[in-house]
Amino acid sequence: MTAELIDLTAERQAEVESLRATVRDVCDDAGGPTAVRRLEAAGGRYDTRLWDVLGAQIGLAGLGLPESAGGIGGLAEMAAVAEELGRALLPVPFLSSTVLAGQVLAHAGPAARSALERVAAGELATLALADADGVWDPSQVEVAATVGADGCTVDGAVPFVLDGADAALVVVAARTCDGVDLFLVDAHDPQVDAVAVETLDLSRSQALVTFTDAPATRLTTGGSADAAVRPALDVAAVALAAEQFGGTQACLEMTVAYVKERRQFGRAIGSFQAVKHTCADMLVLVEACRSAVVRALEVEGDPEALAEAAAVAQSWCSDAYRTVTAETVQLHGGIGFTWEHDAHLYFRRARADAALLGSARHHRERLATLLAW
């Protein structure tokens, strides 16, 4: 748990832990990774019932968004929820809609107010602006916008859009004569085509979204998309790191439980020195993730410090999650390689998360730039 380690008021501390407990109860009731298997069997892309409970009824859809738009809480609450959802691999669009699209809309100014209210109410939105490597780079934006007296249209395609085939709203970055700006598009418009693509992570869908002169509402002007996107992605990077931290905890716990009960040569395999050392190494990585997330939460409200802390968190947590999930599979032996065991679901999520907002290498390079190394 991360909230206990940062400097929160007693009242907010209690609220964060209450929220965490509520989300964990929902995750437990859903059966954790079992929800992913149910979704796969049903041919769905996210669990609509669970998102209705979490997003609309409990109010997670508005987490971290401005109170004026119906939002609640801040970065500590967002990280606590992401951690619990990451532990359970719950297939809900919290990261895509509330965190990514929601944070960008929150930084996009007054024109995004109506869309923000819809997101906070539980309507699904998504973000179409990163390149194939998951990196935001305004110079690489290929979607074009046409701005005229009769309105705006956008034209182009964006790959690997999280929950793109199910979203009602799409926030897209497009190039204008002034530079790159943000636009809001109705995903149900006939000029928008979203095709779900096969993904490594069975718990989080992606889509290729194509705009063909689709009507759009302009959210930013003067080529100012970057000013809205950068701070939003820093928040998202911290939330993703918290999710990765939750996943590493779940993997360590299931591995320790297994090596305690699995016997070989008349002894529990957890008593073998090589297994002990591997579990110890996994614990070190889990605690490194915890420290990176806590460090980021401590600088909430300081954009420059948060940018640096977010880069550190992603640098550590992406690599740590990949390593821990790989060791989880190995230490479970033959059963760890089977389709029926949950280990591969975490393994898949770890690899997908490692590229979602840019690789660990990308974040290390960004950190070097931020620190002027």
C-alpha positions in Angstrom: 0.0 0.0 0.0 1.3 3.4 -0.9 -1.0 5.9 0.8 0.3 5.1 4.2 3.8 6.1 3.2 3.1 9.6 2.0 2.3 12.8 3.9 -1.5 12.9 3.8 -3.9 14.4 6.3 -5.5 11.9 8.6 -8.9 12.6 7.0 -7.6 12.1 3.4 -5.6 9.0 4.5 -8.8 7.4 5.8 -10.6 8.3 2.6 -7.9 6.8 0.4 -7.9 3.6 2.4 -11.7 3.4 2.4 -11.6 3.8 -1.4 -8.9 1.1 -1.7 -10.9 -1.3 0.4 -14.1 -0.7 -1.7 -12.2 -1.3 -5.0 -10.5 -4.4 -3.6 -13.9 -5.8 -2.5 -15.3 -5.3 -6.0 -12.2 -6.9 -7.5 -12.5 -9.9 -5.1 -16.2 -10.3 -5.9 -15.3 -10.3 -9.6 -12.8 -13.1 -9.0 -9.7 -11.1 -10.0 -8.2 -12.4 -13.2 -11.2 -14.7 -13.6 -13.0 -11.7 -15.0 -10.5 -11.6 -17.8 -11.3 -15.2 -18.6 -15.0 -14.6 -18.6 -14.5 -11.7 -20.9 -12.5 -13.7 -23.3 -15.1 -16.5 -23.3 -17.9 -14.0 -24.0 -15.9 -12.3 -26.8 -16.1 -8.9 -25.0 -13.4 -6.2 -24.8 -14.1 -4.8 -21.3 -16.5 -5.7 -18.5 -19.4 -3.3 -18.9 -21.1 -4.4 -15.7 -18.0 -3.9 -13.6 -17.3 -0.5 -15.1 -20.9 0.5 -14.3 -20.3 -0.5 -10.7 -16.8 1.1 -10.4 -17.1 4.0 -12.8 -20.7 5.2 -12.3 -21.9 3.9 -9.0 -18.7 4.2 -6.9 -17.6 7.2 -8.9 -14.2 6.1 -10.2 -14.9 7.6 -13.6 -14.3 11.0 -12.2 -11.3 10.3 -10.1 -8.6 12.9 -10.4 -10.8 15.2 -12.6 -11.8 18.8 -11.6 -14.6 19.1 -9.1 -16.3 21.6 -11.3 -16.8 18.8 -13.8 -18.0 16.2 -11.3 -14.5 14.9 -10.4 -13.3 13.7 -7.1 -9.9 13.0 -5.4 -6.4 13.5 -6.7 -3.3 11.6 -7.5 -3.1 9.5 -4.3 -6.6 8.2 -4.8 -5.9 7.5 -8.5 -2.8 5.6 -7.6 -4.5 3.5 -5.0 -7.3 2.5 -7.4 -4.8 1.8 -10.2 -2.8 -0.4 -7.8 -5.9 -2.5 -6.9 -7.0 -2.8 -10.5 -3.5 -3.9 -11.4 -3.4 -6.5 -8.7 -6.7 -8.0 -10.1 -6.1 -7.3 -13.8 -9.7 -6.1 -13.9 -10.8 -5.4 -17.5 -12.2 -2.0 -17.1 -11.4 1.3 -19.0 -10.1 3.2 -16.0 -6.7 4.0 -17.5 -8.0 4.7 -21.0 -11.0 6.9 -20.1 -10.5 8.4 -16.7 -6.8 8.7 -16.6 -5.6 9.3 -20.1 -8.5 10.9 -21.9 -9.8 12.5 -18.7 -6.5 14.1 -17.8 -5.9 15.5 -21.3 -9.4 16.9 -21.3 -8.8 18.4 -17.8 -5.8 20.3 -19.3 -7.4 21.3 -22.5 -9.3 24.3 -21.2 -13.0 25.5 -21.1 -13.9 23.9 -24.5 -13.5 20.5 -23.0 -15.9 21.1 -20.1 -18.9 19.2 -21.5 -16.8 16.2 -22.5 -15.2 16.1 -19.1 -18.6 16.0 -17.4 -19.5 13.1 -19.6 -16.3 11.2 -18.8 -16.8 11.9 -15.0 -20.3 10.4 -15.3 -18.9 7.2 -16.6 -19.1 7.6 -20.4 -16.2 6.0 -22.1 -13.6 8.2 -23.8 -10.2 7.4 -25.3 -7.1 9.2 -26.5 -5.8 8.9 -30.1 -2.4 10.7 -30.3 0.5 8.4 -29.6 2.6 6.8 -32.3 3.1 3.0 -32.7 5.8 3.1 -29.9 3.3 4.6 -27.4 5.2 7.9 -27.4 3.7 11.4 -27.7 5.7 13.4 -30.2 3.9 16.4 -31.8 6.3 16.3 -34.8 5.1 12.7 -35.6 1.3 13.5 -35.7 -0.1 12.5 -39.0 -3.8 13.2 -38.5 -4.7 16.4 -40.4 -7.4 18.9 -39.3 -9.3 21.2 -41.6 -10.7 24.3 -39.9 -13.3 26.4 -41.7 -16.2 28.7 -41.1 -18.6 25.8 -41.0 -16.6 23.8 -38.4 -13.7 21.4 -38.2 -13.0 18.0 -39.6 -10.1 15.5 -39.0 -8.6 13.0 -41.4 -6.1 10.2 -40.7 -5.6 7.1 -38.7 -4.1 6.3 -35.3 -3.0 2.8 -34.3 -3.3 1.1 -30.9 -5.9 3.3 -29.3 -6.9 1.9 -25.9 -10.5 0.8 -25.8 -10.9 2.6 -29.2 -13.6 0.2 -30.5 -15.9 0.9 -27.5 -15.4 4.6 -26.8 -18.1 7.2 -27.2 -15.7 10.1 -27.4 -12.2 10.3 -29.0 -9.7 13.0 -28.1 -7.4 13.2 -31.1 -4.3 15.3 -31.9 -4.3 16.7 -35.4 -2.1 19.1 -37.4 -3.4 22.5 -38.4 -1.8 25.5 -40.0 -1.0 26.8 -36.5 0.6 23.5 -35.3 -0.8 20.5 -33.5 -4.1 21.0 -31.6 -6.6 18.7 -29.8 -10.0 17.9 -31.2 -13.0 16.0 -29.8 -14.7 13.5 -32.1 -18.0 11.6 -31.7 -16.8 7.9 -32.0 -20.3 6.9 -33.3 -20.1 9.3 -36.3 -20.2 7.3 -39.6 -16.9 9.1 -40.6 -15.1 7.3 -37.8 -14.1 3.7 -38.1 -12.7 1.8 -35.1 -11.4 -1.7 -35.7 -10.4 -3.8 -32.7 -6.9 -5.4 -33.2 -5.5 -8.5 -31.6 -3.4 -7.6 -28.6 -1.0 -9.4 -26.3 -2.8 -8.2 -23.2 -6.1 -10.1 -23.0 -7.4 -7.7 -20.3 -7.1 -4.4 -22.3 -8.3 -3.9 -25.8 -6.9 -1.6 -28.5 -8.1 -0.5 -31.9 -7.1 1.1 -35.1 -9.1 4.3 -35.4 -9.6 6.0 -38.8 -11.1 9.4 -39.3 -12.4 10.3 -42.8 -13.1 14.0 -42.7 -14.9 13.4 -39.4 -16.7 16.3 -37.8 -14.7 17.5 -34.8 -14.8 20.1 -32.0 -11.7 22.1 -31.5 -10.4 22.0 -27.9 -7.1 23.9 -28.2 -5.8 26.6 -30.5 -2.5 28.0 -31.6 -0.8 24.6 -31.8 -1.0 24.2 -28.0 -1.8 20.5 -27.8 1.6 19.7 -26.2 0.9 22.0 -23.3 -2.2 20.0 -22.4 -0.8 16.5 -23.2 2.6 16.6 -21.4 1.3 17.1 -17.9 -1.6 14.7 -18.5 0.8 12.0 -19.6 2.9 12.5 -16.5 -0.1 11.8 -14.3 -0.9 8.8 -16.5 2.6 7.5 -16.2 2.3 7.6 -12.4 -1.1 5.8 -12.5 0.4 3.2 -14.8 3.4 2.7 -12.5 0.9 2.1 -9.6 -0.9 -0.4 -11.7 2.4 -2.2 -12.5 3.3 -2.1 -8.8 0.0 -3.8 -8.0 0.7 -6.5 -10.5 4.2 -7.1 -9.1 2.7 -7.6 -5.6 0.1 -10.1 -6.9 2.8 -12.1 -8.7 5.1 -12.2 -5.7 2.2 -13.2 -3.4 1.1 -16.1 -5.7 4.7 -17.2 -6.2 5.5 -17.3 -2.5 2.3 -19.2 -1.7 3.1 -21.7 -4.4 6.7 -22.4 -3.4 5.6 -22.9 0.2 3.2 -25.7 -0.8 5.0 -27.3 -3.9 7.1 -30.2 -2.7 10.1 -31.8 -4.4 12.6 -34.3 -3.0 10.5 -34.4 0.1 10.8 -30.7 0.8 8.9 -27.5 -0.1 10.7 -26.0 -3.0 10.7 -22.7 -1.2 13.3 -24.1 1.1 15.8 -24.4 -1.7 18.5 -21.7 -1.7 18.1 -20.8 -5.4 14.3 -20.3 -5.0 14.8 -18.3 -1.8 17.2 -16.0 -3.6 14.9 -15.5 -6.6 12.0 -14.6 -4.3 14.2 -12.2 -2.5 15.2 -10.5 -5.7 11.5 -10.3 -6.7 10.7 -8.6 -3.3 13.5 -6.0 -3.9 11.9 -5.2 -7.3 8.4 -4.9 -5.7 9.7 -2.5 -3.0 11.6 -0.5 -5.7 8.3 -0.1 -7.5 6.6 1.0 -4.2 9.3 3.6 -3.6 9.1 5.0 -7.1 5.3 5.4 -6.9 5.4 7.0 -3.4 8.1 9.4 -4.6 5.9 10.5 -7.4 2.8 10.9 -5.1 4.9 13.2 -2.8 5.3 15.8 -5.5 1.7 16.1 -6.5 0.9 19.7 -7.5 4.5 20.4 -8.7 4.5 19.8 -12.5 8.2 19.9 -13.0 9.0 17.6 -10.1 6.1 15.3 -11.2 7.5 15.0 -14.7 10.9 13.8 -13.4 9.3 11.5 -10.8 7.0 10.0 -13.5 9.9 9.3 -15.7 11.7 7.6 -12.8 8.6 5.5 -11.9 8.2 4.3 -15.5 11.9 3.5 -15.8 11.8 1.3 -12.8 8.3 -0.2 -12.8 8.1 -1.3 -16.4 11.3 -3.3 -16.2 10.5 -4.6 -12.7 7.1 -5.8 -13.7 8.5 -7.7 -16.7 11.1 -9.3 -14.6 8.8 -10.3 -11.8 6.2 -11.8 -14.1 8.9 -13.8 -15.9 10.2 -15.2 -12.6 6.6 -16.0 -11.6 6.2 -18.2 -14.6 9.6 -19.9 -14.0 9.1 -20.6 -10.3 5.6 -22.1 -11.0 7.4 -24.7 -13.1 5.3 -26.6 -15.7 2.0 -25.3 -14.4 3.2 -21.7 -14.9 3.4 -22.2 -18.6 -0.1 -23.5 -19.0 -3.0 -21.5 -20.4 -5.1 -22.3 -17.3 -2.8 -20.6 -14.9 -3.1 -16.8 -14.2 0.7 -16.3 -14.5 0.6 -15.7 -18.2 -2.1 -13.0 -17.9 0.2 -10.9 -15.7 3.1 -11.8 -18.0 1.1 -10.4 -21.0 0.0 -7.3 -19.1 3.6 -6.6 -18.1 4.8 -6.7 -21.7 2.0 -4.6 -23.0 2.3 -2.0 -20.2 6.1 -1.7 -20.9 5.3 -0.2 -24.3 2.0 1.6 -23.5 3.4 5.0 -22.7 6.8 4.5 -24.1 9.5 2.0 -23.2 11.6 2.2 -20.0 14.5 3.3 -22.3 12.4 6.2 -23.6 11.6 7.3 -20.0 15.3 7.1 -19.1 16.2 9.3 -22.1 13.5 11.7 -21.1 14.8 11.7 -17.5 18.3 12.6 -18.8 16.8 15.5 -20.8 14.8 16.8 -17.8 17.8 16.7 -15.6 20.1 18.2 -18.4 22.5 15.3 -18.2 
